[in-house]
Amino acid sequence: MNIEQFISQLESSDAYRHNKAVRKLVSESRQILIELGHGNDGEAFKAELMKFNDRLDIALKPSAVPSSKTAPETSEFIEQLNLREQYSDCLKTLSFYGFLGENGEMREGDAPHPTFEKAMAVFTPEMLELAATFQEPTLLLVPETSFAVKVNAIDAKKTMEGQIGTYQSDLYKKTDTGSEKITGWKAVIVDGAKEMGLKEGDDVKQRFDKRIEARKAVRKHDEKGMERHAYALLMMESLRKGEPIDKGTYTLLDDDPALSASDVPDAGWDDDRVRFFALPPGGVGGHARLRSAVGGVVLF
């Protein structure tokens, strides 16, 4: 089935007819999916399709529809995890790195950043309960742009003494999608510890691909791994506060579209720069870590 047939079937479905969020998503994504589907860059098409399917999954979940009332258990977790304070921190970081104006205003042509209530509507009580078990639960508002935009933002506001330009291997450039403008937002809570401990099911003596397989096998429902965009925002949060994450470790980006049988993307701080690298699946590294995340696309 080609991409036009896929979209046509989706547009004839009950989900499309009865769900405004699905119709909006299809309208926004149809053209870029068709263009990439007919192009020569299969990796870019795969990444965009994965993002589309992720947003579609969120749109189809009843829990994705914002409620006028917050469930008591959700309110308790919001307080426990200090999510209101963390939301304010997110806005400060977004302004510092130029995704918002100095006073939090939107840039021309960008999708509006979510209110606190819209961001919280992404998370079910079960997601928040899971996030509470993280080593350091950290809320992130992730603007949907190309990865290059995020790398340029990091390099435009260097906060560490002697910091030089971000390194990224060709893998990230070849699999980059998105635009310079913000087309949407994700709200995620990640395990944001400066130096991660080992997760359940992880063994540093195993190959990277086997570690990722083992970790995925024990993940809870709705638990995800890390990908480049969320990691970039997590690094921005830590750099703004003067202490990079992963100074003595590095994170395997086990939920990134560039993960394949030949490449394991990873990221960290390497003495004087942010680094996005790629490792062989058969490699072994005692300092490699895996981070968890919950959340997804914000619906407006």
C-alpha positions as CSV (number, residue, x, y, z in Angstrom):
1,M,0.0,0.0,0.0
2,N,1.5,3.4,-1.0
3,I,1.1,6.5,1.1
4,E,-1.8,7.9,-1.0
5,Q,-3.8,4.8,-0.4
6,F,-3.0,4.8,3.3
7,I,-4.2,8.4,3.6
8,S,-7.3,7.7,1.5
9,Q,-8.3,4.8,3.7
10,L,-7.7,6.9,6.8
11,E,-9.9,9.7,5.4
12,S,-12.8,7.2,4.8
13,S,-12.6,5.8,8.4
14,D,-15.0,6.6,11.2
15,A,-12.1,7.9,13.2
16,Y,-11.5,10.6,10.6
17,R,-15.2,11.5,10.3
18,H,-15.8,11.8,14.0
19,N,-12.5,13.0,15.4
20,K,-11.5,16.6,14.8
21,A,-7.9,15.9,16.0
22,V,-7.4,13.2,13.4
23,R,-8.8,15.4,10.6
24,K,-6.4,18.2,11.7
25,L,-3.5,15.9,11.8
26,V,-4.1,14.5,8.4
27,S,-4.6,17.9,6.9
28,E,-1.3,19.1,8.4
29,S,0.7,16.0,7.4
30,R,-0.7,14.9,4.0
31,Q,1.5,17.0,1.8
32,I,4.9,16.3,3.5
33,L,4.2,12.6,3.7
34,I,3.3,12.4,0.0
35,E,6.4,14.4,-1.0
36,L,8.7,12.3,1.1
37,G,7.0,9.1,0.0
38,H,7.8,9.9,-3.7
39,G,11.4,11.1,-2.9
40,N,14.6,9.2,-2.7
41,D,15.2,9.7,1.1
42,G,13.7,6.6,2.6
43,E,15.0,7.4,6.1
44,A,13.4,10.8,6.1
45,F,10.1,9.3,5.0
46,K,10.3,6.6,7.7
47,A,11.0,9.2,10.4
48,E,8.1,11.4,9.3
49,L,5.7,8.4,9.1
50,M,6.8,7.3,12.6
51,K,6.0,10.8,13.9
52,F,2.7,10.8,12.1
53,N,1.7,7.4,13.6
54,D,2.8,8.6,17.1
55,R,0.5,11.6,16.8
56,L,-2.3,9.5,15.4
57,D,-2.1,7.1,18.3
58,I,-2.4,10.0,20.7
59,A,-5.3,11.5,18.8
60,L,-7.2,8.3,19.0
61,K,-6.8,7.8,22.7
62,P,-9.8,9.0,24.7
63,S,-7.4,10.2,27.4
64,A,-5.9,12.7,24.9
65,V,-9.1,14.8,25.0
66,P,-8.5,17.6,27.6
67,S,-11.0,17.5,30.4
68,S,-12.3,20.5,32.2
69,K,-11.6,18.8,35.5
70,T,-8.4,17.2,36.7
71,A,-8.7,13.8,38.3
72,P,-7.7,13.8,42.0
73,E,-5.0,11.3,41.4
74,T,-3.6,13.4,38.6
75,S,-3.6,16.5,40.8
76,E,-1.7,14.6,43.5
77,F,1.1,13.5,41.0
78,I,1.3,17.1,39.6
79,E,2.0,18.3,43.1
80,Q,4.4,15.4,43.9
81,L,6.4,15.9,40.7
82,N,6.4,19.7,41.0
83,L,5.1,19.9,37.4
84,R,3.9,23.5,37.7
85,E,7.3,24.7,38.7
86,Q,8.9,22.5,36.0
87,Y,6.5,24.0,33.4
88,S,7.8,27.5,34.3
89,D,11.4,26.2,33.9
90,C,10.5,24.8,30.5
91,L,9.3,28.2,29.3
92,K,12.5,29.9,30.6
93,T,14.6,27.4,28.7
94,L,12.5,27.9,25.5
95,S,12.9,31.6,25.8
96,F,16.6,31.4,26.5
97,Y,17.3,29.3,23.4
98,G,15.0,31.4,21.2
99,F,12.0,29.2,20.7
100,L,9.9,31.8,22.5
101,G,10.3,35.6,22.9
102,E,11.9,37.0,26.0
103,N,8.4,37.3,27.6
104,G,7.2,33.9,26.4
105,E,5.5,35.2,23.4
106,M,5.3,33.1,20.2
107,R,7.4,33.8,17.1
108,E,5.6,34.6,13.9
109,G,4.5,31.5,12.0
110,D,5.1,29.1,15.0
111,A,2.4,26.9,16.6
112,P,1.5,28.3,20.0
113,H,3.2,26.6,23.0
114,P,0.8,24.6,25.2
115,T,-0.7,26.0,28.3
116,F,0.0,24.1,31.5
117,E,-3.4,22.5,31.3
118,K,-2.9,21.4,27.7
119,A,0.5,20.0,28.5
120,M,-0.9,18.0,31.5
121,A,-3.8,16.6,29.3
122,V,-1.2,14.5,27.6
123,F,-0.5,12.4,30.7
124,T,-2.8,9.8,32.2
125,P,-2.6,9.1,35.9
126,E,-0.8,5.8,35.0
127,M,1.9,7.8,33.1
128,L,2.4,10.1,36.0
129,E,2.6,7.2,38.5
130,L,5.3,5.7,36.3
131,A,7.2,9.0,36.0
132,A,7.2,9.2,39.8
133,T,9.5,6.1,39.8
134,F,12.1,7.8,37.6
135,Q,15.5,8.7,39.1
136,E,14.8,12.4,38.4
137,P,11.4,13.0,36.7
138,T,11.9,16.0,34.4
139,L,9.1,17.7,32.4
140,L,10.1,18.9,28.8
141,L,8.1,20.9,26.3
142,V,9.6,19.8,22.9
143,P,8.9,22.0,19.9
144,E,8.5,20.0,16.7
145,T,11.1,21.4,14.4
146,S,14.0,19.9,12.4
147,F,16.8,18.6,14.6
148,A,19.2,21.1,12.9
149,V,17.1,24.0,14.5
150,K,17.7,22.5,17.9
151,V,21.5,22.0,17.4
152,N,21.8,25.6,16.1
153,A,19.9,26.9,19.2
154,I,22.4,25.1,21.5
155,D,25.3,26.5,19.7
156,A,23.9,30.1,19.6
157,K,23.8,30.2,23.4
158,K,26.9,28.5,24.8
159,T,26.7,28.5,28.6
160,M,29.8,26.5,29.6
161,E,33.4,27.9,29.7
162,G,35.2,26.7,26.6
163,Q,32.1,25.2,25.0
164,I,32.5,24.6,21.3
165,G,30.0,23.7,18.6
166,T,27.8,20.6,18.9
167,Y,29.1,17.5,17.2
168,Q,26.6,15.4,15.3
169,S,27.5,12.5,13.0
170,D,26.1,12.3,9.5
171,L,23.5,9.8,10.7
172,Y,21.5,12.7,12.3
173,K,21.8,14.9,9.3
174,K,20.6,12.1,6.9
175,T,17.6,11.3,9.0
176,D,16.6,14.8,9.9
177,T,13.1,16.0,9.1
178,G,10.9,18.9,10.0
179,S,11.1,22.7,9.4
180,E,12.6,25.8,10.9
181,K,9.2,26.8,12.2
182,I,7.5,25.1,15.1
183,T,4.7,22.9,13.7
184,G,3.5,21.4,17.0
185,W,4.6,20.4,20.5
186,K,5.2,17.4,22.6
187,A,5.0,17.2,26.4
188,V,7.1,14.5,27.9
189,I,8.5,13.6,31.3
190,V,11.9,11.9,31.0
191,D,14.4,10.5,33.4
192,G,16.5,13.5,33.6
193,A,19.2,12.6,36.1
194,K,22.6,14.2,35.4
195,E,24.3,10.8,35.7
196,M,21.9,7.9,35.2
197,G,22.0,4.7,37.2
198,L,21.3,1.3,35.5
199,K,17.7,0.5,34.7
200,E,15.9,-2.8,35.3
201,G,16.9,-5.3,32.7
202,D,20.1,-3.5,31.7
203,D,23.5,-5.1,31.8
204,V,26.6,-3.1,30.8
205,K,28.4,-6.3,29.9
206,Q,26.0,-6.9,27.0
207,R,26.2,-5.6,23.5
208,F,24.3,-2.3,22.9
209,D,21.6,-4.0,20.7
210,K,21.0,-6.7,23.3
211,R,20.8,-4.1,26.1
212,I,18.1,-2.2,24.2
213,E,16.2,-5.4,23.5
214,A,16.3,-6.4,27.2
215,R,15.2,-3.0,28.3
216,K,12.3,-2.9,26.0
217,A,11.2,-6.3,27.2
218,V,10.6,-5.0,30.8
219,R,9.2,-1.6,30.0
220,K,5.8,-0.7,31.4
221,H,2.8,0.3,29.4
222,D,3.3,3.8,27.9
223,E,7.0,3.8,28.8
224,K,9.3,4.9,26.0
225,G,13.0,5.4,25.5
226,M,14.8,8.5,24.5
227,E,15.1,10.2,21.1
228,R,17.2,13.1,19.8
229,H,14.7,15.9,20.1
230,A,13.7,15.2,23.7
231,Y,17.4,14.7,24.6
232,A,18.3,18.0,23.0
233,L,15.7,19.8,25.2
234,L,16.9,18.0,28.3
235,M,20.5,19.1,27.5
236,M,19.3,22.7,27.0
237,E,17.6,22.6,30.4
238,S,20.8,21.4,32.1
239,L,23.1,23.8,30.1
240,R,21.0,26.8,31.0
241,K,21.5,25.8,34.7
242,G,25.2,25.4,34.2
243,E,25.6,21.7,34.6
244,P,25.4,19.4,31.5
245,I,23.9,16.0,31.8
246,D,26.0,12.9,30.9
247,K,29.4,14.3,31.8
248,G,30.6,10.9,32.9
249,T,28.1,8.8,31.0
250,Y,26.2,8.8,27.7
251,T,22.7,8.0,26.7
252,L,21.7,5.4,24.1
253,L,18.9,6.9,22.0
254,D,16.9,3.7,21.9
255,D,13.6,5.4,20.7
256,D,15.2,7.4,17.9
257,P,14.1,6.7,14.2
258,A,17.8,6.4,13.3
259,L,18.2,3.2,15.5
260,S,18.8,0.3,13.1
261,A,20.6,-3.0,12.6
262,S,23.7,-1.0,11.7
263,D,23.6,2.1,14.0
264,V,22.8,2.9,17.6
265,P,22.5,6.6,18.1
266,D,23.8,8.1,21.4
267,A,24.3,11.4,23.0
268,G,26.2,13.1,25.8
269,W,28.6,15.8,26.9
270,D,32.1,15.3,25.7
271,D,34.5,17.6,27.7
272,D,33.7,20.8,25.8
273,R,30.7,20.1,23.6
274,V,27.3,18.4,23.2
275,R,27.8,15.3,21.2
276,F,25.4,13.2,19.1
277,F,27.2,10.2,17.8
278,A,26.4,6.7,16.5
279,L,27.8,3.4,17.8
280,P,27.9,-0.1,16.3
281,P,25.2,-2.4,17.7
282,G,27.8,-4.9,18.7
283,G,29.7,-2.5,20.9
284,V,30.0,-2.6,24.6
285,G,30.3,0.3,27.0
286,G,30.2,0.5,30.7
287,H,29.3,4.2,30.7
288,A,26.3,3.8,28.3
289,R,22.9,4.3,29.9
290,L,19.2,4.1,29.0
291,R,16.6,6.7,29.9
292,S,12.8,6.5,30.1
293,A,10.1,8.8,29.0
294,V,6.3,9.1,29.0
295,G,4.0,11.5,27.2
296,G,3.4,12.6,23.6
297,V,1.9,15.0,21.2
298,V,-0.1,18.0,22.6
299,L,-3.5,18.3,21.0
300,F,-5.0,21.8,20.6
